[in-house]
Amino acid sequence: MRSPIRNSNQESTGMYSFTSRIRYSEIDKDAHLSLLGCMNYLQDCGTFQAEHLGIGLDHMHKFHYGWIVGTWHIEIDQTPLFGEPITISTWAYEVKGFSGKRNFTIEDKDGHAFLKADSLWFPFDLKAQKVIRVPKSDLAYLDPETPRLDLPPLPRTIKPKGIPTQGRPIVVSEALLDTNDHMNNAYYISLAQAALPNRLPHVIEVQYRRAATLDDTMVPDIYNTPQGGHIVDLRDPYGTTYAVIHFEREEAL
């Protein structure tokens, strides 16, 4: 396996950023960056930082581990338009024990944040199939200089209440898998949004409880919230949850 970016420097560089321009392949029907496109940019930024530090795909493949996300809190002010230049940034404000926490932003050319996010990640041994202590090499992610974004605490648990409506079952195809042979974390959010057509949430919270793999079937259970939002429980046919996605401040598209 060869990685696209190589850098042997493993010293922390603090915040990592890269620039891009919104492509036609990333937009929704209204020419705005799609929610899936937003999530892909966040993942790309984190993986590019890993490559920059020399602890990217080749390194993780050699030592048979990867980082899996456990929780997201995402706030979207607005989504950029087709052709608009953007800067995507990330920094890890806590890396210790068995987890790491990192922030992300997507900003316009003037530094206005389209999106802010907080997240909790775990290093995962792909052979033993268990969470492990953060490898010493990955302490390079820690950025002691940049403070955590002013966002609410990451949710401890998301508990849907009431009687759900059921969406169409989804079968995990090979196209949805990542390099860990799990369904890419961005698709859980995208598939949950697809169960709520023509809605753009401005606040998203996600808890991942079980990794979906090839040919797994997910059933979306959709709950209304008292604030007018929705919770989508992506579960298997027997009721075991893969991920719970909470959407609030929804805007009709």
N, C-alpha and C positions, 0 to 999 in steps of 0.2 A: 504494500500500500504506500503510495506517495502522496504527501501533503502539498497543497498549492503554495504555501508560504513557509519558509524555513528561516529560523533565527535561533542560534545557539545560546543567546543571552538569556539567562534565567533570573536576572535581577528584576525586581518589581519596577514597572514603569508607571505605576499609578493608574490614572484614568486612561482608557484606550478608546480611540475614536477613529472612525473612517467616514468618508463622504460618499454620497451617491446622488442619483437623480431618479425620480420616480419613473419607472418604465411602464409601457403600455401593458405588458404582461402581468403587472402587479396591481392594476386598478380594478375597481368595481364598475357597475353600469353607469355610475355618475361621474366617472373619471377621477375618483379619489382613491388613494392607497387603500386596498382592502384590509380587513382585519387579519387575514392570513398573511398578507404582505407585511403588516406591522410586526407580527410575531416572527416571521422569517428574518427580518432585519435585526431583531433583538438576538436571536440565536446566532446569526452570522457574526455579529459584533463580539459575542462571547467566544466563539470558536476562532475568530481571527486573532483575538488577544492570546488565546492558548498557543496558536502557531507562532505569534510574535515572540512569546516567551520560551519557545522551544519545548513546550509540553502539550503539543497538539495531537492530531490523529495518529501519527507514527509512534509517538511516545506512549500514548494510551494503549494502542494496539500491542506494542511490545510488552507492556506490563498488564495486559488484559483487564483494563478498567475503563470506566467512563463516568461522566457526571450526569446525574438524572435530577430533574427538577421536581420538587415536592409541592411548592406553593408559589402562586403569583398574586400580586395586587397591582393592577394596571389602571391608570387614569388617562383618558384620552380627551384632550381639549378639543381638537379637531384633527382631521386627517388631511395630509398634503395632497395636492392635485397632481395630475399627470405632468411630467416635465419639471416639477419643482425640485430644486437642489435641497438636500437634507444632510445633516450630520448625525450619526448614530454614535452614542458613547456608552461605556459601561465601566464600573469599578466595583471591586469587592471590598466592602467595609467591615466584614467579619469572616475570618477563615480559621476555624479551630475545631478540634475534636473530630466529629463525624459529619461536619456540614460546613457550608459556606453561604454567605448572604451577599447578594450583589444588586446594585441599582442599574437602571438603564434610562436613557433619554433618547428621543428623536426630536431634533430641533431644526428650525428653518435657518436661512442664511444670516438672520439678525439675532439668533440665539433664543428665539421664542420656542418654548417646548410644546410640540404637538402632543407628545406622549411622555409620561413618567411611569416607571415601574420599579417595584421591589420584588425580590424573589429569594427563595430558599432552595439550596441544591445539596445533593449528597453524592459522594464518590461511591461507585458501585463496582464490585468485583464481578466481571462478566463470566468467569469460570465458576466461582463459588456461589454466584447469584445472591449476593448479600451486600449490604452497606458496609463500608470499611472506613477506617480512620483516614483523614486527609493525608495523602502522601507528602513527604517533606518537599518534594519538587514543586508541589502545587501551592505551597505557602507563598510562592512568588506572586500569586494573584492579589494578595492583601495590599490594600492602598490605605495607609494610616493617615494620609493627608486630606483626603476628600471625605467630607461627612456624609452620612446617610441623608437621602432626600427627605423633605418634610412631608411624609405620607403616613397614613394610619398604620398601626401595627399589622404585621402579616396575620391573616386569620388562623386561629388554632383549629377550628372545625367549621364546616359549612353543613348545616342540617336543614334539609328541605322539610316543609310541613304542609299538610293538606293531602288532597287526592290529586294525583298527577294525571295529565293526559299523556298518551304514548305516541312517540314519533315512529318513523319507519326504521326498522333494524338496519344496521350498517355492518358489513363484513369487511374486515381489515385486509386490504390487498397489499401486494408487495410494494406498490407505488407509495404507500403511506409509511413505510418503515424507514428508520434511520440507521446509522452505522452500529448501533447497539442491538439491532434486530428487534427493536420495540417500535410501536407506532410513534412517530415524531410528535413531540409535545404540542406543537402548533396546531396539529390537526384535531386534537380534542376540542380546542376552542373553536376552530373553524366549523367542525361538524355540529357542535352545540349551537352555534349561531345559525347554521343552516336549518336547524329544527325550529327556528323563530324567524321566518322569512321577512325580509324588508325591515329589519330592525338593526340599528347601530348602537351598541351599548357604550356609554362613556366611562363606566366603572366596571371592572371585571376582576373577580376573585376566583382562583382555581386551586383545588386540592387534588393531587394525583394520589390514588390509593393502590393501584395495581397496574402494571404495564400490560397493554394490549399487544398481542403478537399476531403473526400471520394467520389468517383464516378465523380469528376470533370474531364473534358476533357481539355487537354492542346495541343495546336498546335505549333510546333516549326517553327518560321519564321527565316531563316538563311540569314544573310547579310555578304558580304565581306567588309573588311576594307581596307583603302589605304595602311596600313603597311603589308598587306598580312595575316592578321588574320581574325577572324569571330566574329560576334555578333549574339547570338541566343536569340530571343524574344519568351519566352514561354507565350502564350496568350490563352484565351478561344476562342471558335468558333465565338464569337461576336466581338473580337478584343481587349478585356480588358486584360492587361498584368498582369501575375503573377510574373515573374522575368525576368530580362535582364542579360545575361551572356556574358562577353566580353573576348575572348581568343586572346592573342598575343604571338609572338615568338613560333609559333607552330613547333613541330618536328614530322616528319613522322615516324610512327612505323612500 
